[in-house]
Amino acid sequence: MSSVVITSDDNGQLCSACVWDVDTGATLASYKGATCASHTLNMIGNEFLIGAPKDKPLLHVWALHKKEQFQLRMVCPGQVSALVVSPDATYCVGGIGDKLYLWQISSGNLLVVLSRHYQNVTCVRFTDDGSHFLSAGEDGLVLVWALSRVLINDETVIGGGQGRIEPRYFWSNHAMSVTDVHVGCGGIQARVATCSLDQTCKLYDLASGNLLVSVVMDACLTSVTMDPAEYHIFLGSSGGNVYQLNLYKSVERDQYHSTKAKESLAFIGHSKEVSCLDVSSDGLTLLSGSRDQNVILWHIPSRQCIRKLLHKGAITNAFFSPTPYALFQEDIIRKLTPVQTFKKHLLSEEDHENEEESGRNRVHINLYHHPVLQVKELSQEDKVSLKSLENANSRISAQSNEELREEVEQLKSVNHQLYLYSVTSLLKSNISDYNT
């Protein structure tokens, strides 16, 4: 089994999240305890699921190998409207109101709070290399943040004034709320697709920040995704249809598509708003979740329904995932707990001192200086050994320099002899020619 489907709905009576077999449609695991709001269900590595309820300021964490209620409940500063975990499971970014909260998963420390949106955050995404993350909001803005730049200022409360962190790009092409964001493959070289209630889809180049294509539909767009090869864009609409746009054809920067004229490139099967889309790693299967309580798997070349996964509530999250190894291993031994309770406040100077005393040192990133390693004081024996090594290195260096000098002098002598021989030969040749 190469991949599975992970879903959640807003009912939560049977389960909070569910793992499905792609080939058979069977339920492999279910996790109970709370519902998960749209754009908040994520994997933490291969061992945990994390999600946020739609009506409470909480985060819930489930261990994949335990088919029971959540193992960790975390109280947040507010209701989480969007959540994403970095690909290396190191950081978690959550949208609370119009602010972005960045946590370190292993320690639970709140590293920074970013305030650049003017209305609630609707979606947060990481690039596949974890170097950048993007945030979208009801204000129609899409912001691109460099993770390294954000972490440099992790000790500053961001809200205005000096020291305010600015995003790398500030995209304001949408006129209404941005409903979904998809980041392609390639890290900073990726392309980004966004969709909005203003009936438009925008395609950006992440490296330059330029707008490549703007597509206008005659229906409100609620979700967007691309296949791994980026041949197609798939757009979910408020009416329930999923529309396919081909990127390998010649397209203009601004173009209009009528949904009626494009019915031949539509996936018709949902009766209500499409809330989430995803494409399998082989690019052959499209997954769509809708408020009609169904998740449908489609065969992309034929646009035929392969299988329906029935739920008891409106679908809030649905995506493909490589099969987690922890799903079938009941006895997993961990030396360290990889997920700590997220803190609600930024670390103070007193917290820094307490961390250093307890032996938990934080890593600070600096773009212009190498990190300074703090080493314990050496013993007398280690100092003697280190001094001996330094003396030996000095002798070797002096010997090498002396050998290089001798070799250079020898080469100079050879070159001088060649020069004298050449000059002598040329003079003799010219004199003999002159006499004749």
Salt bridges, closest charged atoms under 4 A:
ASP10 OD2 - LYS54 NZ 3.94
GLU47 OE1 - ARG334 NE 2.66
ASP98 OD1 - LYS99 NZ 3.60
ASP139 OD2 - HIS117 ND1 3.35
ASP154 OD2 - ARG362 NH2 2.87
GLU155 OE2 - HIS364 ND1 3.82
GLU166 OE1 - ARG116 NE 3.03
ASP180 OD1 - HIS39 NE2 3.59
ASP180 OD1 - ARG125 NH2 2.99
ASP198 OD2 - HIS174 ND1 3.35
GLU230 OE1 - ARG191 NE 2.97
ASP292 OD2 - HIS270 ND1 3.10
GLU330 OE2 - LYS67 NZ 3.75
GLU402 OE1 - ARG405 NH1 3.22
